[in-house]
Amino acid sequence: MKRKPVKSASRTFEVLELFRDRRQPLRLNEIYSALGYPQSSTTNLLKSMVIEGYLNYNRATRTYLPTLQVASLGSWLYGHIASGSGYTWLIDELFRLTDETVVLVTQNDLFIQYMMMRVPDHPHKRPPNPGEMRLMLDATSGMALMSQMRDREIDKIYRYSNYYELNPDRRITLEDVMRRIRWIRHTGYCYWPEHPVPGIASIAMSLGESIHGIPLVLGIGGTTERLSKRRAELVDLMRGKIAEFRHRFMHDDGLPDPQVPFDETDYFLAAAE
């Protein structure tokens, strides 16, 4: 029983993601050709998005472009999540010390989702797209998250992933999962050199806290060659900065200090450029 998204909703977001990637006005034929949609249904979808105020249609050039109403949908999240939390400080510090991709990751049902990130200028990287989701069973961050759960919760995630056919060909068995979980619980971090993207490795470590009950993981990614040589160093840096983060930004009750100032930048789902 493969879990399928509602087609109209899925296509709406795919249109917006196409504009995110292209960053320019697009004609109807450019949109349906890029996404592989039928012309008629694409026309109806775009007209609906124009009527709702999420797309602008220029009759002179026959092009579409998202409106600021799209940006406003998530604008409140800057203050609600990032403001005063210290997460930008933590990401900045590790980015400065490592010169590697640094990400803050959340759990989203059976998946992990990249929430905030910094990406270096050098070519030794293959960063995820901001907001991208991956199956928990197929990600270092997912394994780090599951290491904080009870065994029966991990078993449930594994069974649901297979039930909805999200774990193709069962590339990883439950025995493999639990073996890795035991190692992560022992060491306090997850290192996965056999990354799904060839030549890429990552290290993930639980922050031991959550946003509205949603657990968080800190990760560092880069080429396998670079990370394998610096593995011990990077783990020590992550442990040290997480400890400093908790000391500087967290109350004794484990909640973020709301008095810490926040320099609003394009970190949230936008700092991968």
ABEGO torsion letter per residue (X at the ends): XBBBBBAAAAAAAAAAAAAAAAGBBBBAAAAAAAAGBBAAAAAAAAAAAAAAGABBBBAAAGBBBBBAAAAAAAAAAAAAAABGAGAAAAAAAAAAAAGBBBBBBBBBEABBBBABBBBBABABBBBBBBGBBBBAAABAAAAAAAAABBAAAAAAAAAAAAAAGABBGGABBAAAAAAAAAAAAAAGBBBBABBABBGBBBBBBBAGBBBGGBBBBBBBBEBAAAAAAAAAAAAAAAAAAAAAAAAAABBAAGBBBAABBBBBBAABGAAAX
